[in-house]
Amino acid sequence: MLIAHFFRFLRQWRAYGSSLQELSRLGDRELADIGISRSDIPRIAWENAERSA
């Protein structure tokens, strides 16, 4: 069980990093178009990672 939890966390962390990188590449105007600010990126990236795992 502990090992499964660890691997799930690793998958979430990788998804978080991927989402974080992708959103960080967007410009401020593009972020505004989708309704988020630059300070929202870490929260949104983690929420996405939790949903995908």
N, CA, C and O atoms as a Tinker XYZ file with bonds, in Angstrom:
   212  protein
     1  N      0.833000   -1.196000    0.000000    73     2
     2  CA     0.000000    0.000000    0.000000    64     1     3
     3  C      0.870000    1.250000    0.000000    63     2     4     5
     4  O      0.605000    2.187000   -0.752000    81     3
     5  N      1.891000    1.272000    0.823000    73     3     6
     6  CA     2.778000    2.426000    0.879000    64     5     7
     7  C      3.495000    2.633000   -0.450000    63     6     8     9
     8  O      3.671000    3.765000   -0.902000    81     7
     9  N      3.905000    1.536000   -1.068000    73     7    10
    10  CA     4.605000    1.631000   -2.349000    64     9    11
    11  C      3.655000    2.156000   -3.418000    63    10    12    13
    12  O      4.049000    2.979000   -4.245000    81    11
    13  N      2.417000    1.693000   -3.411000    73    11    14
    14  CA     1.432000    2.172000   -4.385000    64    13    15
    15  C      1.181000    3.660000   -4.201000    63    14    16    17
    16  O      1.063000    4.402000   -5.176000    81    15
    17  N      1.101000    4.092000   -2.953000    73    15    18
    18  CA     0.902000    5.520000   -2.674000    64    17    19
    19  C      2.086000    6.333000   -3.167000    63    18    20    21
    20  O      1.915000    7.419000   -3.719000    81    19
    21  N      3.283000    5.809000   -2.967000    73    19    22
    22  CA     4.494000    6.494000   -3.414000    64    21    23
    23  C      4.507000    6.644000   -4.933000    63    22    24    25
    24  O      4.816000    7.720000   -5.443000    81    23
    25  N      4.176000    5.577000   -5.659000    73    23    26
    26  CA     4.166000    5.654000   -7.113000    64    25    27
    27  C      3.056000    6.570000   -7.632000    63    26    28    29
    28  O      3.217000    7.238000   -8.653000    81    27
    29  N      1.940000    6.592000   -6.924000    73    27    30
    30  CA     0.866000    7.518000   -7.308000    64    29    31
    31  C      1.337000    8.962000   -7.139000    63    30    32    33
    32  O      1.078000    9.810000   -7.993000    81    31
    33  N      2.025000    9.231000   -6.038000    73    31    34
    34  CA     2.563000   10.570000   -5.809000    64    33    35
    35  C      3.576000   10.940000   -6.888000    63    34    36    37
    36  O      3.592000   12.081000   -7.349000    81    35
    37  N      4.412000   10.003000   -7.295000    73    35    38
    38  CA     5.383000   10.280000   -8.364000    64    37    39
    39  C      4.683000   10.625000   -9.673000    63    38    40    41
    40  O      5.104000   11.536000  -10.387000    81    39
    41  N      3.612000    9.894000   -9.987000    73    39    42
    42  CA     2.844000   10.213000  -11.203000    64    41    43
    43  C      2.233000   11.606000  -11.108000    63    42    44    45
    44  O      2.236000   12.359000  -12.082000    81    43
    45  N      1.703000   11.949000   -9.922000    73    43    46
    46  CA     1.133000   13.279000   -9.714000    64    45    47
    47  C      2.215000   14.346000   -9.858000    63    46    48    49
    48  O      1.985000   15.381000  -10.483000    81    47
    49  N      3.373000   14.105000   -9.295000    73    47    50
    50  CA     4.457000   15.079000   -9.345000    64    49    51
    51  C      4.910000   15.316000  -10.780000    63    50    52    53
    52  O      5.183000   16.453000  -11.164000    81    51
    53  N      4.993000   14.255000  -11.570000    73    51    54
    54  CA     5.383000   14.402000  -12.973000    64    53    55
    55  C      4.313000   15.165000  -13.754000    63    54    56    57
    56  O      4.639000   16.021000  -14.577000    81    55
    57  N      3.039000   14.860000  -13.501000    73    55    58
    58  CA     1.949000   15.576000  -14.161000    64    57    59
    59  C      1.955000   17.042000  -13.737000    63    58    60    61
    60  O      1.708000   17.927000  -14.556000    81    59
    61  N      2.236000   17.301000  -12.460000    73    59    62
    62  CA     2.325000   18.676000  -11.963000    64    61    63
    63  C      3.424000   19.435000  -12.697000    63    62    64    65
    64  O      3.202000   20.552000  -13.164000    81    63
    65  N      4.596000   18.838000  -12.800000    73    63    66
    66  CA     5.712000   19.489000  -13.482000    64    65    67
    67  C      5.406000   19.773000  -14.934000    63    66    68    69
    68  O      5.756000   20.831000  -15.456000    81    67
    69  N      4.753000   18.831000  -15.587000    73    67    70
    70  CA     4.391000   19.009000  -16.991000    64    69    71
    71  C      3.389000   20.155000  -17.165000    63    70    72    73
    72  O      3.561000   21.009000  -18.034000    81    71
    73  N      2.355000   20.166000  -16.341000    73    71    74
    74  CA     1.346000   21.236000  -16.412000    64    73    75
    75  C      1.950000   22.584000  -16.057000    63    74    76    77
    76  O      1.655000   23.596000  -16.694000    81    75
    77  N      2.792000   22.589000  -15.044000    73    75    78
    78  CA     3.447000   23.823000  -14.620000    64    77    79
    79  C      4.288000   24.395000  -15.757000    63    78    80    81
    80  O      4.245000   25.595000  -16.027000    81    79
    81  N      5.043000   23.542000  -16.410000    73    79    82
    82  CA     5.889000   23.983000  -17.515000    64    81    83
    83  C      5.049000   24.495000  -18.689000    63    82    84    85
    84  O      5.362000   25.529000  -19.278000    81    83
    85  N      4.004000   23.778000  -19.015000    73    83    86
    86  CA     3.152000   24.170000  -20.135000    64    85    87
    87  C      2.462000   25.509000  -19.885000    63    86    88    89
    88  O      2.442000   26.371000  -20.764000    81    87
    89  N      1.900000   25.685000  -18.692000    73    87    90
    90  CA     1.224000   26.946000  -18.386000    64    89    91
    91  C      2.211000   28.102000  -18.267000    63    90    92    93
    92  O      1.883000   29.236000  -18.619000    81    91
    93  N      3.405000   27.826000  -17.779000    73    91    94
    94  CA     4.405000   28.884000  -17.621000    64    93    95
    95  C      4.894000   29.411000  -18.958000    63    94    96    97
    96  O      5.360000   30.547000  -19.047000    81    95
    97  N      4.790000   28.599000  -19.990000    73    95    98
    98  CA     5.196000   29.040000  -21.331000    64    97    99
    99  C      4.226000   30.057000  -21.943000    63    98   100   101
   100  O      4.589000   30.802000  -22.853000    81    99
   101  N      3.001000   30.078000  -21.438000    73    99   102
   102  CA     2.010000   30.990000  -21.989000    64   101   103
   103  C      2.311000   32.421000  -21.563000    63   102   104   105
   104  O      2.840000   32.670000  -20.479000    81   103
   105  N      1.966000   33.345000  -22.434000    73   103   106
   106  CA     2.128000   34.755000  -22.110000    64   105   107
   107  C      0.984000   35.244000  -21.235000    63   106   108   109
   108  O     -0.025000   34.559000  -21.068000    81   107
   109  N      1.156000   36.431000  -20.683000    73   107   110
   110  CA     0.126000   36.988000  -19.800000    64   109   111
   111  C     -1.213000   37.158000  -20.512000    63   110   112   113
   112  O     -2.270000   36.944000  -19.918000    81   111
   113  N     -1.166000   37.536000  -21.760000    73   111   114
   114  CA    -2.416000   37.714000  -22.513000    64   113   115
   115  C     -3.119000   36.377000  -22.728000    63   114   116   117
   116  O     -4.340000   36.284000  -22.596000    81   115
   117  N     -2.352000   35.352000  -23.057000    73   115   118
   118  CA    -2.945000   34.027000  -23.252000    64   117   119
   119  C     -3.538000   33.500000  -21.951000    63   118   120   121
   120  O     -4.614000   32.903000  -21.947000    81   119
   121  N     -2.829000   33.726000  -20.845000    73   119   122
   122  CA    -3.367000   33.306000  -19.550000    64   121   123
   123  C     -4.653000   34.050000  -19.226000    63   122   124   125
   124  O     -5.610000   33.460000  -18.726000    81   123
   125  N     -4.672000   35.342000  -19.510000    73   123   126
   126  CA    -5.882000   36.135000  -19.259000    64   125   127
   127  C     -7.046000   35.634000  -20.114000    63   126   128   129
   128  O     -8.195000   35.641000  -19.672000    81   127
   129  N     -6.744000   35.203000  -21.334000    73   127   130
   130  CA    -7.790000   34.680000  -22.212000    64   129   131
   131  C     -8.461000   33.436000  -21.641000    63   130   132   133
   132  O     -9.654000   33.218000  -21.852000    81   131
   133  N     -7.702000   32.628000  -20.922000    73   131   134
   134  CA    -8.301000   31.425000  -20.337000    64   133   135
   135  C     -8.725000   31.649000  -18.885000    63   134   136   137
   136  O     -9.173000   30.724000  -18.207000    81   135
   137  N     -8.578000   32.880000  -18.422000    73   135   138
   138  CA    -9.135000   33.261000  -17.130000    64   137   139
   139  C     -8.273000   32.949000  -15.921000    63   138   140   141
   140  O     -8.797000   32.768000  -14.822000    81   139
   141  N     -6.962000   32.884000  -16.103000    73   139   142
   142  CA    -6.097000   32.659000  -14.946000    64   141   143
   143  C     -4.960000   33.673000  -14.938000    63   142   144   145
   144  O     -4.600000   34.233000  -15.974000    81   143
   145  N     -4.413000   33.895000  -13.774000    73   143   146
   146  CA    -3.263000   34.784000  -13.658000    64   145   147
   147  C     -2.022000   33.933000  -13.426000    63   146   148   149
   148  O     -2.124000   32.746000  -13.117000    81   147
   149  N     -0.878000   34.530000  -13.572000    73   147   150
   150  CA     0.384000   33.807000  -13.397000    64   149   151
   151  C      0.500000   33.215000  -11.990000    63   150   152   153
   152  O      1.082000   32.146000  -11.812000    81   151
   153  N     -0.048000   33.901000  -11.004000    73   151   154
   154  CA     0.027000   33.392000   -9.632000    64   153   155
   155  C     -0.879000   32.179000   -9.410000    63   154   156   157
   156  O     -0.711000   31.467000   -8.420000    81   155
   157  N     -1.831000   31.929000  -10.304000    73   155   158
   158  CA    -2.717000   30.770000  -10.205000    64   157   159
   159  C     -2.092000   29.493000  -10.757000    63   158   160   161
   160  O     -2.605000   28.401000  -10.515000    81   159
   161  N     -0.998000   29.617000  -11.490000    73   159   162
   162  CA    -0.427000   28.478000  -12.203000    64   161   163
   163  C     -0.101000   27.304000  -11.279000    63   162   164   165
   164  O     -0.515000   26.186000  -11.587000    81   163
   165  N      0.616000   27.489000  -10.167000    73   163   166
   166  CA     0.921000   26.316000   -9.327000    64   165   167
   167  C     -0.324000   25.597000   -8.805000    63   166   168   169
   168  O     -0.362000   24.367000   -8.779000    81   167
   169  N     -1.325000   26.343000   -8.397000    73   167   170
   170  CA    -2.556000   25.721000   -7.887000    64   169   171
   171  C     -3.269000   24.946000   -8.979000    63   170   172   173
   172  O     -3.699000   23.814000   -8.756000    81   171
   173  N     -3.396000   25.533000  -10.140000    73   171   174
   174  CA    -4.088000   24.877000  -11.243000    64   173   175
   175  C     -3.321000   23.648000  -11.711000    63   174   176   177
   176  O     -3.920000   22.618000  -12.022000    81   175
   177  N     -1.992000   23.756000  -11.762000    73   175   178
   178  CA    -1.173000   22.612000  -12.163000    64   177   179
   179  C     -1.342000   21.455000  -11.188000    63   178   180   181
   180  O     -1.431000   20.303000  -11.612000    81   179
   181  N     -1.389000   21.742000   -9.877000    73   179   182
   182  CA    -1.548000   20.662000   -8.896000    64   181   183
   183  C     -2.942000   20.062000   -8.970000    63   182   184   185
   184  O     -3.092000   18.845000   -8.863000    81   183
   185  N     -3.965000   20.890000   -9.149000    73   183   186
   186  CA    -5.334000   20.358000   -9.277000    64   185   187
   187  C     -5.426000   19.423000  -10.484000    63   186   188   189
   188  O     -6.065000   18.372000  -10.421000    81   187
   189  N     -4.786000   19.816000  -11.570000    73   187   190
   190  CA    -4.768000   18.967000  -12.764000    64   189   191
   191  C     -4.059000   17.649000  -12.478000    63   190   192   193
   192  O     -4.518000   16.589000  -12.906000    81   191
   193  N     -2.950000   17.711000  -11.762000    73   191   194
   194  CA    -2.196000   16.505000  -11.430000    64   193   195
   195  C     -3.026000   15.560000  -10.556000    63   194   196   197
   196  O     -2.981000   14.344000  -10.744000    81   195
   197  N     -3.769000   16.103000   -9.620000    73   195   198
   198  CA    -4.603000   15.269000   -8.742000    64   197   199
   199  C     -5.713000   14.587000   -9.529000    63   198   200   201
   200  O     -6.058000   13.438000   -9.254000    81   199
   201  N     -6.274000   15.293000  -10.506000    73   199   202
   202  CA    -7.341000   14.708000  -11.322000    64   201   203
   203  C     -6.815000   13.630000  -12.238000    63   202   204   205
   204  O     -7.504000   12.640000  -12.487000    81   203
   205  N     -5.596000   13.802000  -12.749000    73   203   206
   206  CA    -5.080000   12.855000  -13.732000    64   205   207
   207  C     -4.508000   11.596000  -13.107000    63   206   208   209
   208  O     -4.278000   10.618000  -13.817000    81   207
   209  N     -4.273000   11.587000  -11.820000    73   207   210
   210  CA    -3.635000   10.413000  -11.198000    64   209   211
   211  C     -4.619000    9.401000  -10.721000    63   210   212
   212  O     -4.228000    8.367000  -10.180000    81   211
